[in-house]
């Protein structure tokens, strides 16, 4: 999922489930992912809020896009925000 509201994510999730049902595939076999953007106006908290909202709709994996110019100095605070939010979990 390249972007949009949690409602749009849920709609596309449901369409995917319908397609899976039509071919006899379990939709839980498919990892649901989405792009989440780190932006100057929303900051780290925006990434967390977007991910939580998408997670409530079944998101399995958030892919965080960094603003241009790409600056590795954003990674440590981003990792801290994710850790502190409780979103981070390792796959079993």
Residue frames relative to the residue before (quaternion, step in Angstrom):
aa qw qx qy qz dx dy dz
X 1.0000 0.0000 0.0000 0.0000 0.00 0.00 0.00
X 0.2868 -0.8197 0.4790 0.1280 3.55 -0.51 1.19
X 0.7696 -0.3024 0.1822 0.5321 3.59 1.13 -0.10
X 0.4469 0.6497 -0.5286 0.3142 3.49 -1.26 0.49
X 0.7045 -0.4741 0.3330 0.4100 3.51 -1.31 -0.02
X 0.6375 -0.5009 0.4063 0.4215 3.58 -1.25 0.27
X 0.6135 0.5440 -0.3532 0.4505 3.61 1.07 -0.65
X 0.6507 0.4982 -0.3125 0.4803 3.60 1.01 -0.79
X 0.6076 0.5384 -0.3397 0.4749 3.59 1.05 -0.76
X 0.6694 0.5013 -0.2966 0.4611 3.59 0.89 -0.95
X 0.6326 0.5263 -0.3331 0.4604 3.59 0.99 -0.79
X 0.6842 0.4696 -0.2862 0.4789 3.58 0.91 -0.90
X 0.5909 0.5534 -0.3559 0.4668 3.60 1.11 -0.65
X 0.6758 0.4954 -0.2879 0.4636 3.57 0.94 -0.90
X 0.6214 0.5213 -0.3361 0.4786 3.59 1.05 -0.73
X 0.6340 0.5209 -0.3251 0.4701 3.58 0.97 -0.83
X 0.6494 0.5173 -0.3167 0.4587 3.60 0.94 -0.87
X 0.6332 0.5237 -0.3281 0.4660 3.60 1.04 -0.76
X 0.6556 0.4969 -0.3101 0.4766 3.58 0.95 -0.85
X 0.6291 0.5275 -0.3331 0.4637 3.58 0.99 -0.79
X 0.6532 0.5180 -0.3150 0.4537 3.58 0.92 -0.90
X 0.6666 0.5242 -0.3114 0.4288 3.59 0.98 -0.80
X 0.7529 0.3253 -0.2064 0.5336 3.60 1.20 -0.43
X 0.5426 -0.6685 0.3751 0.3434 3.57 1.28 0.22
X 0.4970 0.6392 -0.4425 0.3855 3.58 1.08 0.64
X 0.4451 -0.6673 0.5311 0.2729 3.55 -1.07 0.77
X 0.3853 -0.7490 0.4819 0.2416 3.64 -0.52 1.09
X 0.5754 0.5924 -0.3829 0.4141 3.60 1.18 -0.35
X 0.5583 0.5878 -0.3879 0.4386 3.58 1.30 -0.14
X 0.6755 0.4685 -0.2721 0.5002 3.58 1.27 -0.29
X 0.3437 -0.7264 0.5589 0.2046 3.57 -0.81 1.03
X 0.2568 -0.7623 0.5786 0.1347 3.56 -0.82 1.04
X 0.0081 0.8116 -0.5814 0.0565 3.55 -0.63 1.15
X 0.0801 -0.7868 0.6106 0.0412 3.53 -1.28 0.41
X 0.4455 -0.6408 0.5537 0.2905 3.51 -1.27 0.54
X 0.0598 -0.7590 0.6482 0.0134 3.55 -0.98 0.94
X 0.2400 -0.8160 0.5152 0.1053 3.57 -0.69 1.06
X 0.3029 -0.6925 0.6276 0.1867 3.51 -1.08 0.89
X 0.0345 0.8122 -0.5790 0.0622 3.57 -0.58 1.13
X 0.6276 -0.5646 0.3887 0.3690 3.54 -1.19 0.61
X 0.6952 0.4929 -0.2914 0.4345 3.60 0.96 -0.76
X 0.7667 0.3262 -0.1962 0.5170 3.63 1.11 -0.53
X 0.2703 -0.8241 0.4678 0.1699 3.57 1.22 -0.41
X 0.7936 -0.3079 0.2330 0.4702 3.51 -1.34 -0.34
X 0.6232 0.5478 -0.3434 0.4401 3.58 1.00 -0.77
X 0.6201 0.5501 -0.3365 0.4468 3.59 1.06 -0.71
X 0.6193 0.5296 -0.3352 0.4730 3.58 1.04 -0.79
X 0.6649 0.5036 -0.2981 0.4641 3.57 0.92 -0.95
X 0.6719 0.5024 -0.3022 0.4526 3.60 0.85 -0.95
X 0.6568 0.5050 -0.3133 0.4641 3.59 0.93 -0.89
X 0.6728 0.5045 -0.2963 0.4528 3.56 0.93 -0.90
X 0.6358 0.5159 -0.3266 0.4722 3.58 0.99 -0.79
X 0.6658 0.5030 -0.3059 0.4584 3.59 0.92 -0.91
X 0.6724 0.4680 -0.2965 0.4909 3.59 0.97 -0.79
X 0.6107 0.5606 -0.3412 0.4432 3.58 1.08 -0.72
X 0.6261 0.5380 -0.3322 0.4563 3.56 1.07 -0.71
X 0.7034 0.4255 -0.2503 0.5114 3.58 1.26 -0.41
X 0.7105 -0.4931 0.2529 0.4336 3.59 1.23 0.28
X 0.3432 0.7508 -0.4989 0.2639 3.60 1.22 0.22
X 0.2397 -0.7683 0.5805 0.1240 3.56 -1.00 0.92
X 0.8179 0.0755 0.0254 0.5698 3.58 0.99 -0.84
X 0.1602 -0.7626 0.6205 0.0883 3.57 -0.86 1.00
X 0.1780 -0.7518 0.6291 0.0855 3.55 -0.97 0.94
X 0.2191 -0.8136 0.5291 0.1003 3.57 -0.41 1.23
X 0.1956 -0.7629 0.6096 0.0897 3.54 -0.85 1.06
X 0.3116 -0.7673 0.5419 0.1429 3.53 -0.91 1.01
X 0.5308 -0.6374 0.4509 0.3295 3.57 -1.12 0.64
X 0.4480 -0.6350 0.5564 0.2941 3.53 -1.30 0.47
X 0.5271 -0.2213 -0.8179 0.0657 1.62 -1.86 1.60
X 0.5330 -0.6349 0.4566 0.3231 3.56 -1.01 0.84
X 0.0019 0.8031 -0.5920 0.0680 3.53 -0.71 1.12
X 0.3822 -0.7614 0.4714 0.2281 3.60 -0.46 1.13
X 0.5324 0.6415 -0.4101 0.3700 3.60 1.21 -0.26
X 0.5991 0.5611 -0.3731 0.4325 3.61 1.19 -0.28
X 0.5615 0.6610 -0.3813 0.3200 3.59 1.15 -0.51
X 0.6756 0.4993 -0.3170 0.4402 3.59 0.84 -0.88
X 0.6862 0.4468 -0.3111 0.4824 3.65 0.82 -0.80
X 0.6095 0.5394 -0.3522 0.4621 3.60 1.09 -0.66
X 0.6535 0.5038 -0.3108 0.4718 3.58 0.91 -0.90
X 0.6471 0.5176 -0.3169 0.4614 3.59 0.99 -0.79
X 0.6510 0.5109 -0.3161 0.4640 3.58 0.97 -0.84
X 0.6476 0.5025 -0.3172 0.4770 3.58 0.99 -0.81
X 0.6493 0.5152 -0.3146 0.4626 3.58 0.91 -0.92
X 0.7070 0.4768 -0.2694 0.4476 3.58 0.80 -1.02
X 0.6308 0.5535 -0.3322 0.4305 3.60 1.15 -0.55
X 0.4412 -0.6880 0.4620 0.3443 3.57 1.17 -0.53
X 0.4638 0.7013 -0.4359 0.3210 3.59 1.26 0.07
X 0.6271 0.5736 -0.3477 0.3959 3.59 1.01 -0.75
X 0.1724 0.7367 -0.6464 0.0983 3.50 -1.02 0.90
X 0.3812 -0.7046 0.5475 0.2420 3.52 -1.03 0.75
X 0.5423 -0.5956 0.4732 0.3568 3.54 -1.15 0.59
X 0.5160 -0.6545 0.4494 0.3217 3.59 -0.98 0.80
